[in-house]
Amino acid sequence: MDGHRPWSFAGCAALVVLLSLVALGCNDDDGGGGEKGGGGGEPAPQRSDPRSARFNLTVGDLVPLSGELSAFGPPGRKASELAVEQAEEALKDAGARGVGVEVEHADTATNPQGSVSAARKLTRGGATCLAGAWASTDTIPAAQSVAAADRIPMISPASTSAQITTLEDEGFLFRTAPSNSLQGETLADVVEEELDGTDKKIAVAARNDAYGQGLANSFRRAWEVKGGELAAGPVLYDPEQQDLKADAEEIVADDPDGYVIADFPEAYARMGAALVDTGDFDAGKLFVTDGLAGEDLPEGIPGEALEGARGTRPGTLEKGDAAKAFGRLYSRSDRRPEARQTFDAQNFDATMLCVLAAVAAGSNEGEAIRGKLRDVSAAPGKKITFEKLDEGIEALRAGQDIDYEGASGPIDFDGQGDPTVGTYEVFEYGPDRDFAVRRQIQAKQGQGAIRAPGSPGSP
């Protein structure tokens, strides 16, 4: 009368079937989803066969269309769209008609909260690979709160903070722009060359965030290794603070032979004005980094705070078929804007790597894409540029390896998701804020500058 009924043969059989299914599920080593542990372990092999896979991939593009880096956003967005256009055509030419790709954009507003919100919007909308964000202080929280949490790879085209190398992102954060540790070494080489030696005292200042601190510390270490002298500091200032007079006076206090300042345009408009107001600042002794590079800096930055300044920024090799082809592709497109900007080629590559890794995996699942990013970005394998993208897709669908040579240069992700080689442009501001790239340098991890052409594109 307690409701208990004796088991029937049918009930026993059903239980056996159920237990068998459970056992199979527990031992399914090739199921989707991959490993769930940290440390960037590769996901388990996927069921999908690249030769017959059918899926639609949505790449989420995190771009700064407003805020301090808004000058970089529209060219970056255009580059991402061009990558998808090239991928769509190559997929068709390669006969991969069951694979579709699209890109959705979201404005990060150049702030951490905006970047996290934008990333969540894109992933909830179906994006399973993210290109972006741009500012390091935006990328770090978006990578930890969204990419790692949702098991979706994220490839920043512009975040250069050295903190990203060791960030606890469970192996889901990559970048196509080199680390600031490499830019700091390269900038130290440039300062030595421009000032004819290292027997010079350099004052270092930066915005007090991941970007500024990383570059300031990287340069200082490299300058000290060279035997160079440093003024007291570094001077780390609040980029949101309106009155920067005290910080400016501290920067010029020791009458240094040169200045190295890492900042973004809006904050430097205030810092530059404060430096000029000291009466002791000479922009001809100023060296800046990529955050203050470009033709379209705000008019609010005083000319006296820029004229004669030199600096470095990650660039695209002028020499080489892929670089030249991307320049032509960008300039001939009727998409806006017409002018290029720093990191546009890197965003093209970030988007393209999402597509190639998905094709290699035969899947649009985040962990499967993550597991193929290193394979498609580096040797061994057939070297492929976007001009031969259909050949690369054919090779991947046949189970072969490729080495994607980016529009921005070699990628070759290392174990931390960083590129191992970086191309830098040495630029200068002339009268009337005239911006000009003087030459290029190619640098490699741990070696600093390894090639310094006399002018852009020269051997």
C-alpha positions as a Markdown table, in Angstrom:
| # | Residue | x | y | z |
|---|---|---|---|---|
| 1 | Met | 0.0 | 0.0 | 0.0 |
| 2 | Asp | 3.1 | 2.3 | 0.0 |
| 3 | Gly | 3.0 | 2.6 | -3.8 |
| 4 | His | 6.0 | 0.4 | -4.4 |
| 5 | Arg | 5.7 | -1.9 | -7.4 |
| 6 | Pro | 8.0 | -4.8 | -8.3 |
| 7 | Trp | 10.3 | -4.1 | -11.3 |
| 8 | Ser | 9.1 | -5.6 | -14.6 |
| 9 | Phe | 11.5 | -7.0 | -17.2 |
| 10 | Ala | 10.7 | -4.1 | -19.4 |
| 11 | Gly | 11.6 | -1.7 | -16.7 |
| 12 | Cys | 15.0 | -3.4 | -16.2 |
| 13 | Ala | 15.7 | -3.3 | -19.9 |
| 14 | Ala | 14.9 | 0.4 | -20.0 |
| 15 | Leu | 17.3 | 1.0 | -17.1 |
| 16 | Val | 20.1 | -0.9 | -18.8 |
| 17 | Val | 19.6 | 1.2 | -21.9 |
| 18 | Leu | 19.6 | 4.4 | -19.9 |
| 19 | Leu | 22.8 | 3.5 | -18.0 |
| 20 | Ser | 24.5 | 2.6 | -21.3 |
| 21 | Leu | 23.7 | 6.0 | -22.7 |
| 22 | Val | 25.0 | 7.7 | -19.6 |
| 23 | Ala | 28.2 | 5.7 | -19.8 |
| 24 | Leu | 28.7 | 6.6 | -23.4 |
| 25 | Gly | 28.1 | 10.3 | -22.6 |
| 26 | Cys | 30.7 | 10.3 | -19.8 |
| 27 | Asn | 33.4 | 8.7 | -22.1 |
| 28 | Asp | 32.7 | 10.8 | -25.2 |
| 29 | Asp | 36.1 | 12.1 | -25.9 |
| 30 | Asp | 35.3 | 13.7 | -29.2 |
| 31 | Gly | 32.2 | 15.6 | -28.2 |
| 32 | Gly | 31.7 | 19.3 | -28.6 |
| 33 | Gly | 32.5 | 21.8 | -25.9 |
| 34 | Gly | 36.1 | 20.7 | -25.1 |
| 35 | Glu | 37.9 | 21.0 | -21.8 |
| 36 | Lys | 36.5 | 23.2 | -19.1 |
| 37 | Gly | 39.7 | 23.6 | -17.1 |
| 38 | Gly | 41.9 | 26.7 | -17.0 |
| 39 | Gly | 45.4 | 27.3 | -18.3 |
| 40 | Gly | 44.5 | 27.5 | -22.0 |
| 41 | Gly | 44.3 | 23.7 | -22.6 |
| 42 | Glu | 43.3 | 22.7 | -26.0 |
| 43 | Pro | 39.7 | 21.5 | -26.4 |
| 44 | Ala | 38.9 | 17.9 | -27.1 |
| 45 | Pro | 38.6 | 17.0 | -30.8 |
| 46 | Gln | 35.3 | 17.9 | -32.4 |
| 47 | Arg | 32.9 | 15.6 | -34.2 |
| 48 | Ser | 32.7 | 17.8 | -37.2 |
| 49 | Asp | 34.7 | 16.9 | -40.3 |
| 50 | Pro | 36.0 | 20.1 | -42.0 |
| 51 | Arg | 35.4 | 18.5 | -45.4 |
| 52 | Ser | 31.6 | 18.2 | -44.9 |
| 53 | Ala | 30.9 | 20.7 | -42.1 |
| 54 | Arg | 28.0 | 23.0 | -42.5 |
| 55 | Phe | 27.7 | 26.0 | -40.2 |
| 56 | Asn | 27.2 | 29.8 | -40.0 |
| 57 | Leu | 29.8 | 31.8 | -38.2 |
| 58 | Thr | 29.1 | 35.2 | -36.7 |
| 59 | Val | 32.3 | 37.2 | -35.8 |
| 60 | Gly | 31.6 | 39.8 | -33.2 |
| 61 | Asp | 33.6 | 43.0 | -33.8 |
| 62 | Leu | 34.3 | 45.2 | -30.7 |
| 63 | Val | 35.2 | 48.6 | -32.0 |
| 64 | Pro | 35.7 | 52.0 | -30.3 |
| 65 | Leu | 33.2 | 54.1 | -32.3 |
| 66 | Ser | 33.0 | 56.7 | -29.5 |
| 67 | Gly | 35.2 | 57.7 | -26.6 |
| 68 | Glu | 39.0 | 58.4 | -26.6 |
| 69 | Leu | 39.9 | 55.9 | -29.4 |
| 70 | Ser | 36.9 | 56.8 | -31.7 |
| 71 | Ala | 39.3 | 57.9 | -34.4 |
| 72 | Phe | 40.5 | 54.3 | -34.7 |
| 73 | Gly | 37.0 | 52.7 | -34.7 |
| 74 | Pro | 35.6 | 53.4 | -38.2 |
| 75 | Pro | 38.7 | 52.2 | -40.1 |
| 76 | Gly | 38.8 | 49.1 | -37.9 |
| 77 | Arg | 35.2 | 48.4 | -38.6 |
| 78 | Lys | 35.8 | 48.8 | -42.3 |
| 79 | Ala | 38.8 | 46.4 | -42.2 |
| 80 | Ser | 36.7 | 43.7 | -40.4 |
| 81 | Glu | 33.9 | 44.0 | -43.1 |
| 82 | Leu | 36.5 | 43.7 | -45.8 |
| 83 | Ala | 37.8 | 40.5 | -44.2 |
| 84 | Val | 34.4 | 39.0 | -44.2 |
| 85 | Glu | 33.8 | 40.0 | -47.8 |
| 86 | Gln | 37.1 | 38.3 | -48.8 |
| 87 | Ala | 36.1 | 35.2 | -46.8 |
| 88 | Glu | 32.7 | 34.9 | -48.3 |
| 89 | Glu | 34.2 | 35.0 | -51.8 |
| 90 | Ala | 36.9 | 32.5 | -51.0 |
| 91 | Leu | 34.5 | 30.1 | -49.4 |
| 92 | Lys | 32.4 | 30.2 | -52.5 |
| 93 | Asp | 35.5 | 29.7 | -54.7 |
| 94 | Ala | 36.7 | 26.8 | -52.5 |
| 95 | Gly | 33.3 | 25.1 | -52.8 |
| 96 | Ala | 32.5 | 25.4 | -49.1 |
| 97 | Arg | 28.9 | 26.3 | -49.8 |
| 98 | Gly | 27.7 | 24.9 | -46.5 |
| 99 | Val | 29.8 | 27.5 | -44.5 |
| 100 | Gly | 28.5 | 31.0 | -44.1 |
| 101 | Val | 30.2 | 34.0 | -42.3 |
| 102 | Glu | 29.0 | 37.4 | -41.2 |
| 103 | Val | 30.2 | 40.1 | -38.8 |
| 104 | Glu | 28.3 | 42.1 | -36.2 |
| 105 | His | 29.7 | 45.3 | -34.7 |
| 106 | Ala | 29.3 | 46.8 | -31.2 |
| 107 | Asp | 30.7 | 50.1 | -29.9 |
| 108 | Thr | 32.9 | 49.7 | -26.8 |
| 109 | Ala | 32.8 | 53.5 | -26.2 |
| 110 | Thr | 36.5 | 53.1 | -25.1 |
| 111 | Asn | 35.7 | 52.2 | -21.6 |
| 112 | Pro | 35.7 | 48.9 | -19.6 |
| 113 | Gln | 32.0 | 48.8 | -18.8 |
| 114 | Gly | 31.0 | 49.6 | -22.4 |
| 115 | Ser | 33.3 | 46.9 | -23.7 |
| 116 | Val | 31.9 | 44.2 | -21.4 |
| 117 | Ser | 28.4 | 45.2 | -22.4 |
| 118 | Ala | 29.3 | 45.2 | -26.1 |
| 119 | Ala | 30.9 | 41.8 | -25.8 |
| 120 | Arg | 27.8 | 40.4 | -24.1 |
| 121 | Lys | 25.5 | 41.9 | -26.7 |
| 122 | Leu | 27.5 | 40.2 | -29.5 |
| 123 | Thr | 27.8 | 36.8 | -27.8 |
| 124 | Arg | 24.1 | 36.7 | -26.9 |
| 125 | Gly | 23.4 | 37.6 | -30.6 |
| 126 | Gly | 25.3 | 34.5 | -31.7 |
| 127 | Ala | 28.9 | 35.6 | -32.1 |
| 128 | Thr | 31.3 | 32.7 | -31.2 |
| 129 | Cys | 34.6 | 34.5 | -32.0 |
| 130 | Leu | 35.3 | 38.1 | -31.1 |
| 131 | Ala | 37.7 | 40.6 | -32.8 |
| 132 | Gly | 38.6 | 43.3 | -30.3 |
| 133 | Ala | 38.6 | 45.1 | -28.0 |
| 134 | Trp | 41.1 | 47.9 | -28.6 |
| 135 | Ala | 42.2 | 49.6 | -25.4 |
| 136 | Ser | 43.9 | 47.2 | -23.0 |
| 137 | Thr | 41.8 | 48.4 | -20.1 |
| 138 | Asp | 38.7 | 47.5 | -22.2 |
| 139 | Thr | 40.0 | 44.1 | -23.4 |
| 140 | Ile | 41.0 | 42.7 | -20.0 |
| 141 | Pro | 37.6 | 42.8 | -18.3 |
| 142 | Ala | 35.8 | 41.8 | -21.5 |
| 143 | Ala | 38.1 | 38.8 | -21.9 |
| 144 | Gln | 37.7 | 37.6 | -18.3 |
| 145 | Ser | 34.0 | 38.4 | -17.9 |
| 146 | Val | 32.7 | 37.3 | -21.3 |
| 147 | Ala | 35.2 | 35.5 | -23.5 |
| 148 | Ala | 36.6 | 33.2 | -20.9 |
| 149 | Ala | 33.3 | 32.8 | -19.1 |
| 150 | Asp | 31.5 | 31.9 | -22.3 |
| 151 | Arg | 34.4 | 29.8 | -23.8 |
| 152 | Ile | 34.7 | 32.1 | -26.8 |
| 153 | Pro | 38.0 | 33.2 | -28.3 |
| 154 | Met | 38.7 | 36.9 | -28.4 |
| 155 | Ile | 41.4 | 38.4 | -30.7 |
| 156 | Ser | 42.4 | 42.0 | -29.9 |
| 157 | Pro | 43.9 | 44.0 | -32.8 |
| 158 | Ala | 45.2 | 46.8 | -30.7 |
| 159 | Ser | 45.6 | 45.9 | -27.0 |
| 160 | Thr | 49.3 | 46.0 | -26.3 |
| 161 | Ser | 49.5 | 45.9 | -22.5 |
| 162 | Ala | 52.1 | 43.5 | -21.2 |
| 163 | Gln | 49.6 | 42.4 | -18.5 |
| 164 | Ile | 47.6 | 40.6 | -21.2 |
| 165 | Thr | 50.4 | 38.0 | -21.7 |
| 166 | Thr | 49.9 | 36.6 | -18.2 |
| 167 | Leu | 46.2 | 37.4 | -17.8 |
| 168 | Glu | 44.0 | 34.7 | -16.3 |
| 169 | Asp | 41.8 | 34.3 | -19.4 |
| 170 | Glu | 41.8 | 30.4 | -19.6 |
| 171 | Gly | 43.6 | 30.6 | -23.0 |
| 172 | Phe | 40.8 | 32.4 | -24.8 |
| 173 | Leu | 42.5 | 35.8 | -25.4 |
| 174 | Phe | 44.8 | 36.4 | -28.4 |
| 175 | Arg | 46.0 | 39.5 | -30.1 |
| 176 | Thr | 47.4 | 40.4 | -33.5 |
| 177 | Ala | 49.2 | 43.5 | -32.1 |
| 178 | Pro | 52.5 | 42.9 | -30.3 |
| 179 | Ser | 52.9 | 43.3 | -26.6 |
| 180 | Asn | 54.1 | 46.6 | -25.1 |
| 181 | Ser | 57.1 | 44.8 | -23.8 |
| 182 | Leu | 58.2 | 44.6 | -27.4 |
| 183 | Gln | 57.2 | 48.2 | -28.2 |
| 184 | Gly | 59.1 | 49.4 | -25.1 |
| 185 | Glu | 62.3 | 47.8 | -26.3 |
| 186 | Thr | 61.8 | 49.2 | -29.8 |
| 187 | Leu | 61.1 | 52.7 | -28.6 |
| 188 | Ala | 64.3 | 52.5 | -26.4 |
| 189 | Asp | 66.2 | 51.7 | -29.6 |
| 190 | Val | 64.6 | 54.6 | -31.4 |
| 191 | Val | 65.3 | 57.1 | -28.6 |
| 192 | Glu | 68.9 | 55.9 | -28.5 |
| 193 | Glu | 69.3 | 56.5 | -32.2 |
| 194 | Glu | 67.4 | 59.8 | -32.3 |
| 195 | Leu | 69.4 | 61.3 | -29.4 |
| 196 | Asp | 72.7 | 59.8 | -30.5 |
| 197 | Gly | 73.4 | 57.6 | -27.5 |
| 198 | Thr | 72.1 | 56.5 | -24.1 |
| 199 | Asp | 74.0 | 59.1 | -22.0 |
| 200 | Lys | 70.8 | 61.0 | -21.8 |
| 201 | Lys | 68.3 | 61.6 | -19.0 |
| 202 | Ile | 64.7 | 60.6 | -20.0 |
| 203 | Ala | 61.5 | 61.6 | -18.1 |
| 204 | Val | 58.8 | 59.0 | -18.5 |
| 205 | Ala | 55.1 | 59.7 | -18.0 |
| 206 | Ala | 51.9 | 57.9 | -18.8 |
| 207 | Arg | 48.2 | 57.6 | -18.2 |
| 208 | Asn | 47.6 | 55.6 | -15.0 |
| 209 | Asp | 46.0 | 52.4 | -16.5 |
| 210 | Ala | 47.1 | 49.1 | -18.0 |
| 211 | Tyr | 48.2 | 50.7 | -21.3 |
| 212 | Gly | 50.2 | 53.5 | -19.8 |
| 213 | Gln | 51.8 | 51.6 | -16.9 |
| 214 | Gly | 52.8 | 48.8 | -19.2 |
| 215 | Leu | 54.6 | 51.0 | -21.7 |
| 216 | Ala | 56.2 | 53.2 | -19.1 |
| 217 | Asn | 57.6 | 50.2 | -17.3 |
| 218 | Ser | 58.7 | 48.4 | -20.5 |
| 219 | Phe | 60.6 | 51.5 | -21.8 |
| 220 | Arg | 62.2 | 52.1 | -18.4 |
| 221 | Arg | 63.5 | 48.6 | -18.2 |
| 222 | Ala | 64.9 | 48.7 | -21.7 |
| 223 | Trp | 66.5 | 52.1 | -21.2 |
| 224 | Glu | 68.1 | 51.0 | -18.0 |
| 225 | Val | 69.5 | 47.9 | -19.7 |
| 226 | Lys | 71.1 | 50.2 | -22.2 |
| 227 | Gly | 72.7 | 52.1 | -19.4 |
| 228 | Gly | 70.5 | 55.2 | -19.9 |
| 229 | Glu | 69.6 | 57.6 | -17.1 |
| 230 | Leu | 66.0 | 58.2 | -16.0 |
| 231 | Ala | 64.5 | 61.1 | -14.3 |
| 232 | Ala | 62.5 | 60.5 | -11.1 |
| 233 | Gly | 59.2 | 58.8 | -11.7 |
| 234 | Pro | 57.5 | 57.6 | -13.8 |
| 235 | Val | 54.8 | 60.2 | -13.5 |
| 236 | Leu | 51.5 | 58.3 | -13.7 |
| 237 | Tyr | 48.5 | 60.6 | -14.0 |
| 238 | Asp | 44.8 | 60.2 | -13.9 |
| 239 | Pro | 43.5 | 60.5 | -17.5 |
| 240 | Glu | 40.1 | 61.6 | -16.2 |
| 241 | Gln | 41.6 | 64.5 | -14.1 |
| 242 | Gln | 41.0 | 67.9 | -15.6 |
| 243 | Asp | 43.8 | 69.8 | -13.9 |
| 244 | Leu | 47.2 | 68.2 | -14.7 |
| 245 | Lys | 49.4 | 71.2 | -13.8 |
| 246 | Ala | 51.2 | 69.5 | -11.0 |
| 247 | Asp | 51.9 | 66.4 | -13.0 |
| 248 | Ala | 53.2 | 68.5 | -15.9 |
| 249 | Glu | 55.5 | 70.4 | -13.6 |
| 250 | Glu | 56.8 | 67.1 | -12.3 |
| 251 | Ile | 57.5 | 65.8 | -15.8 |
| 252 | Val | 59.7 | 68.9 | -16.7 |
| 253 | Ala | 61.2 | 69.4 | -13.3 |
| 254 | Asp | 64.6 | 67.7 | -13.9 |
| 255 | Asp | 65.3 | 69.4 | -17.2 |
| 256 | Pro | 65.5 | 66.0 | -19.0 |
| 257 | Asp | 67.1 | 65.4 | -22.4 |
| 258 | Gly | 64.0 | 63.8 | -23.6 |
| 259 | Tyr | 60.4 | 62.8 | -22.7 |
| 260 | Val | 58.6 | 59.5 | -23.2 |
| 261 | Ile | 54.8 | 59.9 | -22.8 |
| 262 | Ala | 52.2 | 57.1 | -23.3 |
| 263 | Asp | 48.6 | 58.5 | -23.5 |
| 264 | Phe | 45.5 | 58.7 | -25.6 |
| 265 | Pro | 44.4 | 61.9 | -27.5 |
| 266 | Glu | 41.7 | 63.3 | -25.2 |
| 267 | Ala | 43.8 | 63.1 | -22.0 |
| 268 | Tyr | 46.9 | 64.4 | -23.8 |
| 269 | Ala | 45.0 | 67.4 | -25.0 |
| 270 | Arg | 44.9 | 68.5 | -21.3 |
| 271 | Met | 48.4 | 67.2 | -20.5 |
| 272 | Gly | 49.9 | 68.8 | -23.6 |
| 273 | Ala | 48.3 | 72.1 | -22.7 |
| 274 | Ala | 49.7 | 71.8 | -19.1 |
| 275 | Leu | 53.1 | 71.0 | -20.4 |
| 276 | Val | 53.2 | 74.0 | -22.7 |
| 277 | Asp | 52.0 | 76.2 | -19.8 |
| 278 | Thr | 55.1 | 75.3 | -17.8 |
| 279 | Gly | 57.3 | 77.2 | -20.2 |
| 280 | Asp | 59.9 | 74.5 | -19.9 |
| 281 | Phe | 58.6 | 71.9 | -22.4 |
| 282 | Asp | 60.0 | 71.3 | -25.8 |
| 283 | Ala | 58.0 | 68.9 | -28.0 |
| 284 | Gly | 61.1 | 68.4 | -30.1 |
| 285 | Lys | 62.4 | 66.2 | -27.3 |
| 286 | Leu | 59.1 | 64.2 | -27.0 |
| 287 | Phe | 58.7 | 60.6 | -27.9 |
| 288 | Val | 55.2 | 59.0 | -27.9 |
| 289 | Thr | 53.6 | 55.7 | -28.6 |
| 290 | Asp | 50.8 | 54.4 | -30.7 |
| 291 | Gly | 48.0 | 56.0 | -28.7 |
| 292 | Leu | 49.1 | 59.4 | -29.9 |
| 293 | Ala | 49.9 | 58.4 | -33.5 |
| 294 | Gly | 47.9 | 59.4 | -36.6 |
| 295 | Glu | 46.7 | 62.1 | -38.9 |
| 296 | Asp | 43.4 | 62.7 | -37.2 |
| 297 | Leu | 44.3 | 63.6 | -33.6 |
| 298 | Pro | 41.9 | 66.1 | -32.0 |
| 299 | Glu | 42.4 | 69.8 | -32.6 |
| 300 | Gly | 42.3 | 70.3 | -28.9 |
| 301 | Ile | 45.9 | 69.1 | -28.6 |
| 302 | Pro | 48.1 | 72.3 | -28.9 |
| 303 | Gly | 50.5 | 72.3 | -31.8 |
| 304 | Glu | 53.3 | 73.3 | -29.4 |
| 305 | Ala | 52.7 | 70.0 | -27.6 |
| 306 | Leu | 53.2 | 67.9 | -30.8 |
| 307 | Glu | 55.5 | 69.7 | -33.2 |
| 308 | Gly | 58.8 | 67.8 | -33.5 |
| 309 | Ala | 57.5 | 64.9 | -31.5 |
| 310 | Arg | 58.6 | 61.4 | -32.6 |
| 311 | Gly | 57.3 | 58.0 | -31.8 |
| 312 | Thr | 56.5 | 54.4 | -32.6 |
| 313 | Arg | 53.4 | 52.5 | -33.5 |
| 314 | Pro | 52.6 | 49.0 | -34.6 |
| 315 | Gly | 52.4 | 49.1 | -38.4 |
| 316 | Thr | 51.8 | 47.1 | -41.5 |
| 317 | Leu | 54.8 | 46.0 | -43.5 |
| 318 | Glu | 55.0 | 48.2 | -46.6 |
| 319 | Lys | 57.1 | 45.6 | -48.3 |
| 320 | Gly | 55.4 | 42.3 | -49.2 |
| 321 | Asp | 52.5 | 41.2 | -51.3 |
| 322 | Ala | 50.0 | 40.9 | -48.5 |
| 323 | Ala | 50.6 | 44.4 | -47.2 |
| 324 | Lys | 50.4 | 46.0 | -50.6 |
| 325 | Ala | 47.3 | 44.0 | -51.5 |
| 326 | Phe | 45.5 | 45.1 | -48.3 |
| 327 | Gly | 46.4 | 48.8 | -49.0 |
| 328 | Arg | 44.8 | 48.4 | -52.5 |
| 329 | Leu | 41.8 | 46.6 | -51.1 |
| 330 | Tyr | 41.2 | 49.3 | -48.5 |
| 331 | Ser | 41.6 | 52.2 | -50.8 |
| 332 | Arg | 39.5 | 50.8 | -53.6 |
| 333 | Ser | 36.6 | 49.9 | -51.4 |
| 334 | Asp | 33.7 | 52.3 | -51.4 |
| 335 | Arg | 33.1 | 51.7 | -47.7 |
| 336 | Arg | 33.8 | 54.6 | -45.4 |
| 337 | Pro | 36.1 | 55.9 | -44.2 |
| 338 | Glu | 38.7 | 56.5 | -47.0 |
| 339 | Ala | 41.7 | 57.1 | -44.7 |
| 340 | Arg | 43.4 | 54.3 | -42.9 |
| 341 | Gln | 44.4 | 54.3 | -39.3 |
| 342 | Thr | 46.7 | 52.4 | -36.9 |
| 343 | Phe | 45.6 | 48.8 | -36.3 |
| 344 | Asp | 43.1 | 48.5 | -39.2 |
| 345 | Ala | 45.2 | 45.7 | -40.8 |
| 346 | Gln | 45.4 | 44.0 | -37.4 |
| 347 | Asn | 41.6 | 44.0 | -37.1 |
| 348 | Phe | 41.4 | 42.6 | -40.7 |
| 349 | Asp | 43.7 | 39.8 | -39.5 |
| 350 | Ala | 41.8 | 39.2 | -36.3 |
| 351 | Thr | 38.6 | 38.7 | -38.2 |
| 352 | Met | 40.2 | 36.5 | -40.8 |
| 353 | Leu | 41.8 | 34.3 | -38.2 |
| 354 | Cys | 38.3 | 33.7 | -36.6 |
| 355 | Val | 37.1 | 32.4 | -40.0 |
| 356 | Leu | 40.1 | 30.3 | -40.8 |
| 357 | Ala | 40.1 | 28.6 | -37.3 |
| 358 | Ala | 36.4 | 27.8 | -37.7 |
| 359 | Val | 37.0 | 26.3 | -41.1 |
| 360 | Ala | 39.9 | 24.2 | -39.7 |
| 361 | Ala | 37.7 | 23.0 | -36.8 |
| 362 | Gly | 34.7 | 22.4 | -39.0 |
| 363 | Ser | 32.7 | 24.1 | -36.4 |
| 364 | Asn | 31.4 | 27.5 | -35.2 |
| 365 | Glu | 31.8 | 26.5 | -31.5 |
| 366 | Gly | 34.0 | 28.8 | -29.5 |
| 367 | Glu | 36.2 | 26.1 | -28.0 |
| 368 | Ala | 36.7 | 24.4 | -31.3 |
| 369 | Ile | 37.8 | 27.7 | -32.9 |
| 370 | Arg | 40.1 | 28.5 | -30.0 |
| 371 | Gly | 41.8 | 25.1 | -30.5 |
| 372 | Lys | 42.8 | 25.9 | -34.1 |
| 373 | Leu | 43.9 | 29.5 | -33.8 |
| 374 | Arg | 47.6 | 28.7 | -33.2 |
| 375 | Asp | 47.6 | 26.0 | -36.0 |
| 376 | Val | 46.3 | 28.4 | -38.7 |
| 377 | Ser | 48.5 | 31.3 | -37.6 |
| 378 | Ala | 52.0 | 29.8 | -37.6 |
| 379 | Ala | 54.3 | 27.2 | -39.3 |
| 380 | Pro | 54.3 | 24.5 | -40.2 |
| 381 | Gly | 51.9 | 24.5 | -43.1 |
| 382 | Lys | 51.3 | 26.1 | -46.5 |
| 383 | Lys | 51.9 | 29.8 | -46.3 |
| 384 | Ile | 48.7 | 31.6 | -47.2 |
| 385 | Thr | 47.8 | 35.3 | -47.6 |
| 386 | Phe | 44.3 | 36.6 | -48.0 |
| 387 | Glu | 44.9 | 36.9 | -51.8 |
| 388 | Lys | 45.1 | 33.0 | -51.8 |
| 389 | Leu | 42.4 | 32.5 | -49.2 |
| 390 | Asp | 40.5 | 30.0 | -51.3 |
| 391 | Glu | 43.6 | 27.8 | -51.5 |
| 392 | Gly | 43.9 | 28.0 | -47.7 |
| 393 | Ile | 40.3 | 27.0 | -47.2 |
| 394 | Glu | 40.6 | 24.1 | -49.6 |
| 395 | Ala | 43.7 | 22.9 | -47.7 |
| 396 | Leu | 42.0 | 23.2 | -44.3 |
| 397 | Arg | 38.9 | 21.3 | -45.5 |
| 398 | Ala | 41.2 | 18.6 | -46.7 |
| 399 | Gly | 42.7 | 18.3 | -43.2 |
| 400 | Gln | 45.9 | 20.0 | -44.1 |
| 401 | Asp | 47.8 | 22.7 | -42.1 |
| 402 | Ile | 48.3 | 26.3 | -43.2 |
| 403 | Asp | 50.3 | 29.3 | -42.0 |
| 404 | Tyr | 48.3 | 32.5 | -42.4 |
| 405 | Glu | 50.6 | 35.5 | -43.3 |
| 406 | Gly | 48.6 | 38.5 | -42.2 |
| 407 | Ala | 48.0 | 41.8 | -43.9 |
| 408 | Ser | 49.8 | 43.3 | -40.8 |
| 409 | Gly | 52.7 | 40.8 | -41.2 |
| 410 | Pro | 53.5 | 37.5 | -39.6 |
| 411 | Ile | 51.2 | 36.5 | -36.7 |
| 412 | Asp | 52.7 | 33.2 | -35.3 |
| 413 | Phe | 50.8 | 33.1 | -32.0 |
| 414 | Asp | 52.9 | 31.8 | -29.1 |
| 415 | Gly | 51.7 | 29.9 | -26.1 |
| 416 | Gln | 50.2 | 33.0 | -24.5 |
| 417 | Gly | 48.3 | 34.1 | -27.7 |
| 418 | Asp | 50.8 | 36.8 | -28.5 |
| 419 | Pro | 52.4 | 37.4 | -31.9 |
| 420 | Thr | 56.1 | 36.8 | -31.8 |
| 421 | Val | 57.2 | 39.4 | -34.4 |
| 422 | Gly | 56.1 | 43.0 | -34.6 |
| 423 | Thr | 56.4 | 45.7 | -37.3 |
| 424 | Tyr | 56.7 | 49.2 | -36.0 |
| 425 | Glu | 56.6 | 52.6 | -37.8 |
| 426 | Val | 58.7 | 55.4 | -36.6 |
| 427 | Phe | 56.8 | 58.6 | -37.1 |
| 428 | Glu | 57.2 | 62.4 | -36.6 |
| 429 | Tyr | 55.0 | 65.4 | -36.2 |
| 430 | Gly | 56.0 | 68.4 | -38.2 |
| 431 | Pro | 54.7 | 72.0 | -38.4 |
| 432 | Asp | 50.9 | 72.4 | -38.5 |
| 433 | Arg | 50.5 | 68.9 | -37.0 |
| 434 | Asp | 51.8 | 67.3 | -40.2 |
| 435 | Phe | 52.1 | 63.5 | -39.5 |
| 436 | Ala | 54.7 | 61.5 | -41.4 |
| 437 | Val | 56.0 | 58.0 | -41.2 |
| 438 | Arg | 59.8 | 58.1 | -41.5 |
| 439 | Arg | 60.8 | 54.4 | -41.5 |
| 440 | Gln | 59.9 | 51.0 | -40.3 |
| 441 | Ile | 61.4 | 48.6 | -37.8 |
| 442 | Gln | 60.8 | 44.9 | -37.4 |
| 443 | Ala | 61.3 | 43.6 | -33.9 |
| 444 | Lys | 61.2 | 40.1 | -32.4 |
| 445 | Gln | 60.6 | 39.0 | -28.8 |
| 446 | Gly | 63.7 | 39.3 | -26.7 |
| 447 | Gln | 65.8 | 40.8 | -29.5 |
| 448 | Gly | 64.4 | 44.3 | -29.9 |
| 449 | Ala | 64.8 | 45.8 | -33.4 |
| 450 | Ile | 66.1 | 43.3 | -35.8 |
| 451 | Arg | 65.7 | 45.3 | -39.0 |
| 452 | Ala | 65.6 | 49.0 | -39.4 |
| 453 | Pro | 65.0 | 50.1 | -43.0 |
| 454 | Gly | 66.0 | 53.6 | -43.9 |
| 455 | Ser | 62.5 | 54.5 | -45.2 |
| 456 | Pro | 59.1 | 52.8 | -45.4 |
| 457 | Gly | 59.2 | 49.9 | -47.8 |
| 458 | Ser | 63.0 | 49.9 | -48.3 |
| 459 | Pro | 64.9 | 46.6 | -47.8 |
